[in-house]
């Protein structure tokens, strides 16, 4: 897309300084002729860049062009990274600074790029929570976020699911994760994962901590989710699936690994399940397109539900 490439050219020149047409073409995987046309488009849009010929030549932005964005405050710069998620930004207490940052960035863009940015914001919207999920009250989220930004220790009273339910914890917050509308804080020592909405009391004494230099938040969360699902699926069920049934996630992988299709097109497979009750609800959604063979307890549970439903609707 041309407009996206124009933005890339601007960013490359701002971060690297002088670049030749050949260097830009190699970086963006286009022809040199395309770079020439893009540079002309940027110049026509009012971007102050110039080119020099010769061995040491190349394109360069005029000094001072980048100062059009130096009015950003630290908070606004942080908020720019949440520009695609205004709801979560507001929850973190960055709603107003996000709006200010977007105005400054938009004002700094050439006309063509500004129109492109407006089209994006008008056509894409992120709504993280599910349809039937109630909002989790997390009154301490801004304080937790502030501790993450500034590497400050937190002392919290936290509610967990097992006894004793209410515990005292000293947290060194490394990062925040938003998953399906719910906020989690990843904190040392450990590190471990805590739901922000389960923090009952919070105190920030001002103590600083050093975040491990090798800690990778994205890598940690990926490993955490994998471990969570491994612990979640502790049982198995043998089922028959009607032709054309498509499952997702771990169930789909299990069908691919263990599935055997008979002459009638039904597939017999062994699926991972969390519990009898959970599998009962999930399998009922498939209606007559699934038959549970094992375990007997699950098969009988579903049979009782089907009989009760038949009585209700006859």
Rosetta blueprint (number, residue, H / E / L):
1 X L
2 X H
3 X H
4 X H
5 X H
6 X H
7 X H
8 X H
9 X H
10 X H
11 X H
12 X H
13 X H
14 X H
15 X H
16 X H
17 X L
18 X L
19 X E
20 X L
21 X H
22 X H
23 X H
24 X H
25 X H
26 X H
27 X H
28 X H
29 X L
30 X L
31 X L
32 X H
33 X H
34 X H
35 X H
36 X H
37 X H
38 X H
39 X H
40 X H
41 X H
42 X H
43 X H
44 X H
45 X L
46 X L
47 X L
48 X L
49 X E
50 X E
51 X E
52 X E
53 X L
54 X L
55 X L
56 X L
57 X L
58 X E
59 X E
60 X E
61 X E
62 X L
63 X L
64 X L
65 X H
66 X H
67 X H
68 X H
69 X H
70 X L
71 X L
72 X L
73 X L
74 X H
75 X H
76 X H
77 X H
78 X H
79 X H
80 X H
81 X L
82 X L
83 X L
84 X L
85 X L
86 X H
87 X H
88 X H
89 X H
90 X H
91 X H
92 X L
93 X L
94 X L
95 X H
96 X H
97 X H
98 X H
99 X H
100 X H
101 X H
102 X H
103 X H
104 X H
105 X H
106 X H
107 X H
108 X H
109 X L
110 X L
111 X H
112 X H
113 X H
114 X H
115 X H
116 X H
117 X H
118 X H
119 X H
120 X H
121 X H
122 X H
123 X H
124 X L
125 X L
126 X L
127 X L
128 X L
129 X L
130 X L
131 X L
132 X L
133 X L
134 X L
135 X L
136 X L
137 X L
138 X L
139 X L
140 X L
141 X H
142 X H
143 X H
144 X H
145 X H
146 X H
147 X H
148 X H
149 X H
150 X H
151 X L
152 X E
153 X E
154 X E
155 X E
156 X E
157 X E
158 X E
159 X E
160 X L
161 X L
162 X L
163 X L
164 X L
165 X L
166 X E
167 X E
168 X E
169 X E
170 X E
171 X E
172 X E
173 X E
174 X E
175 X E
176 X E
177 X E
178 X E
179 X E
180 X L
181 X L
182 X E
183 X E
184 X E
185 X E
186 X E
187 X E
188 X E
189 X L
190 X L
191 X L
192 X E
193 X E
194 X E
195 X E
196 X H
197 X H
198 X H
199 X E
200 X E
201 X E
202 X E
203 X E
204 X L
205 X L
206 X L
207 X L
208 X E
209 X L
210 X L
211 X L
212 X L
213 X L
214 X L
215 X L
216 X L
217 X H
218 X H
219 X H
220 X H
221 X H
222 X H
223 X H
224 X H
225 X H
226 X H
227 X H
228 X H
229 X H
230 X H
231 X H
232 X H
233 X L
234 X L
235 X E
236 X E
237 X E
238 X E
239 X E
240 X E
241 X E
242 X L
243 X L
244 X L
245 X L
246 X L
247 X L
248 X L
249 X H
250 X H
251 X H
252 X H
253 X H
254 X H
255 X H
256 X H
257 X H
258 X H
259 X L
260 X E
261 X E
262 X L
263 X L
264 X L
265 X L
266 X L
267 X E
268 X E
269 X E
270 X E
271 X E
272 X E
273 X E
274 X L
275 X L
276 X H
277 X H
278 X H
279 X H
280 X H
281 X H
282 X H
283 X H
284 X H
285 X L
286 X L
287 X H
288 X H
289 X H
290 X E
291 X E
292 X E
293 X E
294 X E
295 X L
296 X H
297 X H
298 X H
299 X H
300 X H
301 X H
302 X H
303 X H
304 X H
305 X H
306 X H
307 X H
308 X H
309 X H
310 X H
311 X H
312 X H
313 X L
314 X L
